[in-house]
Amino acid sequence: MKVLLTGAAGQLGQALIASRPEGVELMPLRRSDLDLADANACHELVRQHQPDWVLNAGAYTAVDRAEGEPELAMAVNAGAPQAFAEALAETGGRLLQVSTDFVFNGQQGSPYRPEQAPEPLGVYGASKAGGERAVLAALGPGRARILRTSWVYGPVGANFCLTMLRLHALKAAAGEPLGVVADQVGCPTATFGLAAACWRAIGIGADPGAAAVLHWSDAGAASWYDFAEAIGELGVAAGLLGQAARVRPIPTSAYPTPAARPPYSLLDCIASREMLGLEPTHWRVALAHVLGQLADLRAIPGTRA
């Protein structure tokens, strides 16, 4: 099976490469290999290589910057998936589109089910929702699969976990508290589990009983404050930090950003986990695993080696 992977240099892309199943001929594409803002290039690449699957893990993920760059965000997050899907409609391939909890507005206060209609708050969420619509329209539910996830982090790349480790070290050394938003709730998702879910979603192929839209996150729920507190606690236990900073909960209003965040973006993953045949891992257990990987790498700037 030939799989064309976008976003190969990103945190999820690297996890997907590391966990590639046997029998998969993987074509990993980095930004230098393919400009996702170039729809023609995306279309022609699929026509040239005719993969069985495109696993679109590449995206424009700068949530705040997207508010000032809507055309670029839409080109990458909606235009590229549309181009891939339209080309695959010609060549006979399938597409797995990685999407986000930001397609929801976070107002309902209970976990979002896969079949619920997106209602994004900002440009980033709207662009990802546009990508979902485009691939389903071009390929239909039999050949398009959407996998939404939330709060992704891992041992590489740029993410909240790595940022918090650095800030814990800096703030603890300075004797200062670390203020983190406590009124936004979702679930952290480690890349190793998300990669497994992606490969399983591809592995079930065109199963007629498989849903077109799936949700995947680690188990449990957390605020960003909870996540930051756990990063400090478990970071000390892993030997990455000599001391954790005191984490101070703050409201969203105290940390204004250009893009509005959904206040509650927990995803209902029950049906998707059953369909994929994967057991959930609680987010704290997954976090401890990632921090253990980082301890082996000894690669966090500003923390104790």
N, C-alpha and C positions, 0 to 999 in steps of 0.2 A: 504494500500500500504506500503510495507516494503522498506525502503531506507537505504542503508549503506553509511554513510558519513565519508570520510577521512579528515584529517586536522581539527578535531573537536576542538582542543585547539587553533587554529589560529584565526586571526582577522575575516576572512570570516566565518570560521567554527562556531565561537560563534554567529555571526549574523544569520547564517542559523538555528542554534538551537533555538535562541530566536524567530524566525519568522516561525517556523515549522507550516505548515497548519494542520487543523483538518483532521483526517483520516490517517495521516502519522505515521507509526511505525518506529521510527528513531533509528538506531544503530550507535551512534557516536564513531568514532575510533580516538584515539590520538596516538602519536608516540610510547608511551609505550605499546599500544595495538597491533600495527602492524608496522613493519619495511617496509616502501615502497620500500626499496632497495632490498627486498627479494621477487623476483617474484613468487617463489613457494608458499610462505606464502600468497601472495595476491590471487593467483589462488585458493588455498585450502579454504580460508576464504569465497570466493564467492560460491564455491561448497557446503560448509557446511551450509551456511545460506540462499542461494538461494534468494537474494533480488530481488524485482521488478526493482529497480534502484540502481546503484552505483553512488553517487555524489562525484566525485573525486576533492575535494578542497585542498587536501594535495599536496605539491610540494617542490622541492628544489628551493628556491628563492634567494639564495645568489649569485647575478649576478656576482660579481667580483671573489668570491672564486671559482665559477664554472670553471673559466679559468684554475685553478690549480687542480681541481677535476673533470675532464670531465667524468670519469667512473661512479662516484657516481651520478653526475647530470643526466646522461643518464639513469642510473638504476632507479632513482626515477621518473623522468619526462617522460621517454619513456617506460622503462621496466615495471613499475607498471601498467600504463594504458593498455599496451598490455596484461599483465597477467589478469587484470580485464575483459577486452573485450573478450579474448579467453574463459575464464570461463563462462561469460555471454552468449556467443554463444552456450554453452552446456546447460545452465540452462534455457535459454529463457528470461533473463532479459535485461535491457537497461542501458546505461551509459551516464551521463553528465560529460564531461571533461572540467574543467575550464582552459582556456589558456590565452595567453598574447599578447599584442601589440608588444612584442619583437620578434615575429616571422617575422616581417617585417624589412627592412633595413632603412626605414625612408628617402629615397632619392627622392620620387616622389613629395612631397610638396602638396599633396591633400589627403583627408581622404581615408583610405584603406577600400575597400569593402570586405564583407565576402568571396566572391568567388575568390578573388585574391590569387595567389600562394604565400606561405611563402618564404621569402628569408632572413633568420636571419644573424646577424652580428657576434654573438659570441656563446659560448657553451650553455649558458642558453637558448637563443632563439632557437638554433638548437635542444636542448633536448625537449623543449616544442612542437616544430614542429614535432619532431619524435613521440611524444605521440599522436598528432592529427592524423597523418598518420596511426599509429598502430590501433587505435580504429575504424577508418573508414574502414580500411581493414578487420578487424575481424568481425565487426558487420554490416557494410553497413550504408547508410544514414537513413534507417528506424528505426534503433535501437541505433545508436550512435548520440550524439549531442555534438558539440563543442561550448563553449561560451567563446569568447575572451574578455578581459577587459584590463584596463590600470590604472596605478598610484593608486593602491588601498590603502585606509587608513580607519581608524575607531577609536573609542574611546579606543580600547584595542590593545595589541600587539606591535610590532615594526614597525613603519612606518614614513614616511616623516613628517606628520603633528605633531606627538608627539615629534619627534626630533627637529623640528623647534620651537615648543613652548618652549622647554628647552633652545635652543640656543638664542631665543629672550630674555628670562629672563636673561641669563648669559651675553650676549653682551650688553644689555641695562644697566645692573648694572655696567658693566665695561666701558661704554661709547664708545664701539667699534662697527664698522659696521659689518654686517653679509653678507658675500659674497655668492651669489647663482647663479647658472648657468642660463643664460637667453636665450641661443640659442638652447634649446631643447624644443619642443612643443608637447603637448599631451592634455589629459584631466584627472584631478583628478576624482576618482570614490569612493564614500562612500560605505561602506560595507552594510548599510541598504538597499540601492537601488539595489545593486548587488545581495544581498540575495533574494530580491523579484523577480528579473529577473531569478535567478536560479530556484526558486520554480515554477515560471510560465512556464519556459522551460520544466520542468518535467510535469507540469499539462496538457500541450497540448498533451502529450503522443506521440502516433504514427500517429498523424494527417498527412495524405499523402501530404498536402500542406505545411507542415512545412519544413523549410530549415534545413540542417544538421549542418551548421556553422552559428553562430549568433555573433553579436557584441553588447557589452553593455558597455557604460560609461555614466557618467553624461553629461549634455549638455554644450556646449561652448568649448572653447579652452584656454590653458594657457601655459606659460613657467613655469619652476620651480621657477624662480624669481617672477612671478605673484602669484603663489601659496603661496610662502613664505611671500610675502607682505600682501596678504589677511589673512593669518594665524595670523600675527601680529595685523593687524587692527581689525579683528573680535575677536581675543583673548582678546584684551583690552575691546571691547564692551561686551564680555561675562563675564568679571571679572576674567579671568584666568591670565591675565598679568596686572601688574601695568603700564608698559610702554613697547612699542614694540621697538626693535632695528631698526636702519636705515638699510634697505636692499640695498646692492650694487650689481648691475648686473655684472656678470663676464662671460667670454666665456668658453666653454667647455675645451679649451686648457689650461686654468688657473687652472683647477681642474682635472688633469689626473687620470684615473682609469684603472685597468687591462682590463676591458671589455668595448668595444665600445658600446655607446648608440645610438639608432636611433634618428637622429636629429628632425624628424617629424613623430610622431606615432599616429596621430589622427585617430580614428576609425569611419567609416561611419556606424551609428547605425539606420538609418532611417527605412530600411526594417525590421530590427529585432524588433524595438520598435513597429512597426505596427503589426507584427506577434504575439508578446507577449501581445499586448494590454495594454502597459504601457506608461504613459506619462513621458517624460524626466523631470528631475530636474536640473536646472543650477548648476554648480559646486559650485558657491559661496553660493547659498541657502543651498545646501547639507552640505557644510562646516560649515555654521552657526548652522545648526542642530546638527552636531557632536560636535562642541564646546559647545553647550548648554548642551549636554549629559555630557561632561567632567566637565562642571561647576557644574552640579548636583553631580558628583562623587567626585569633589575636589581632583583629584588623579594625578595631573601632578607634578612630582618632579621639584623643582626649580622655581615654579610659585607661585603666591600669592593665598592663600587659602581663 
